[in-house]
Amino acid sequence: MFRQIGAPEILVLLGVVLLLFGGKKLPELARGSGRALRIFKSEVKSLSDDDDPDNKTEALEAAEADKKPEQG
């Protein structure tokens, strides 16, 4: 029932997008999409870093070291 998207389908989609948004808006749309994807990627990475137990223990150790009064 479903088949893979081929070259003709991609060309039709690009033509429809060009007709809807126009040639001047396409670079702005691509730039905005790239920024959104970059932000999303960094947020997902930070979430996975927060879940990493090694990073949690390192952060806790660093926080405890900052709390201890300096001896000397």
Secondary structure, DSSP 8 states (H G I E B T S, - for coil): ------HHHHHHHHHHHHHHH-TTHHHHHHHHHHHHHHHHHHHHHHHHHHH-HHHHHHHHHHHHHHHS----
